[in-house]
Amino acid sequence: MIMIILISVTIVLILTSIKIYLSNQIYYESKKVNNMQREVSALKAEKALLQQHIEALKFKNRVTDTIFSIDNTDN
């Protein structure tokens, strides 16, 4: 009878330790995923800002080229 109880307790301890290990691994992996998601969202925001900056530079370049060509026709 005592042997059955000891085996049962051992099995419960093994299963509990496995559950704790897996829970910890899931927690740490989810932390990594959250960090990556934050980095992705930050990079997407930076990409949008850079695209706006590029568009502003393109517009400025077009306006400057137009003004330069107007100045050249006056001569």
C-alpha positions as CSV (number, residue, x, y, z in Angstrom):
1,M,0.0,0.0,0.0
2,I,2.8,2.4,0.9
3,M,4.6,1.5,-2.3
4,I,1.5,2.5,-4.4
5,I,1.3,5.8,-2.6
6,L,5.0,6.5,-3.1
7,I,4.7,5.6,-6.8
8,S,1.6,7.8,-7.1
9,V,3.4,10.7,-5.4
10,T,6.4,10.3,-7.6
11,I,4.3,10.3,-10.8
12,V,2.5,13.4,-9.6
13,L,5.8,15.1,-8.8
14,I,7.2,14.2,-12.2
15,L,4.1,15.4,-14.0
16,T,4.0,18.6,-12.0
17,S,7.7,19.4,-12.7
18,I,7.1,18.8,-16.4
19,K,4.1,21.2,-16.3
20,I,6.2,23.8,-14.5
21,Y,9.0,23.5,-17.0
22,L,6.7,23.8,-20.0
23,S,4.9,26.8,-18.5
24,N,8.2,28.5,-17.9
25,Q,9.4,27.8,-21.5
26,I,6.1,29.1,-22.9
27,Y,6.5,32.2,-20.8
28,Y,10.0,33.0,-21.9
29,E,9.1,32.3,-25.6
30,S,6.1,34.6,-25.3
31,K,8.4,37.3,-23.9
32,K,10.7,36.9,-27.0
33,V,7.6,37.1,-29.3
34,N,6.4,40.3,-27.5
35,N,9.8,41.9,-27.9
36,M,9.9,41.0,-31.6
37,Q,6.4,42.3,-32.1
38,R,7.4,45.6,-30.5
39,E,10.4,45.8,-32.7
40,V,8.3,45.1,-35.8
41,S,5.8,47.8,-34.9
42,A,8.6,50.3,-34.2
43,L,10.3,49.4,-37.5
44,K,6.9,49.8,-39.4
45,A,6.5,53.3,-37.8
46,E,10.1,54.2,-38.7
47,K,9.4,53.0,-42.3
48,A,6.3,55.2,-42.6
49,L,8.3,58.2,-41.3
50,L,11.1,57.5,-43.8
51,Q,8.6,57.2,-46.6
52,Q,7.1,60.5,-45.7
53,H,10.6,62.0,-45.6
54,I,11.4,60.6,-49.1
55,E,8.1,62.0,-50.5
56,A,9.0,65.4,-49.1
57,L,12.4,65.3,-50.6
58,K,11.0,64.2,-54.0
59,F,8.5,67.1,-53.9
60,K,11.2,69.5,-52.9
61,N,13.4,68.2,-55.7
62,R,10.6,68.6,-58.3
63,V,9.9,72.1,-57.1
64,T,13.6,73.0,-57.2
65,D,14.0,71.5,-60.7
66,T,11.0,73.5,-61.9
67,I,12.3,76.8,-60.4
68,F,15.8,76.0,-61.9
69,S,14.3,75.4,-65.4
70,I,12.2,78.6,-65.1
71,D,15.4,80.6,-64.2
72,N,17.3,79.1,-67.2
73,T,14.6,80.1,-69.6
74,D,14.8,83.8,-68.5
75,N,18.4,84.1,-69.7
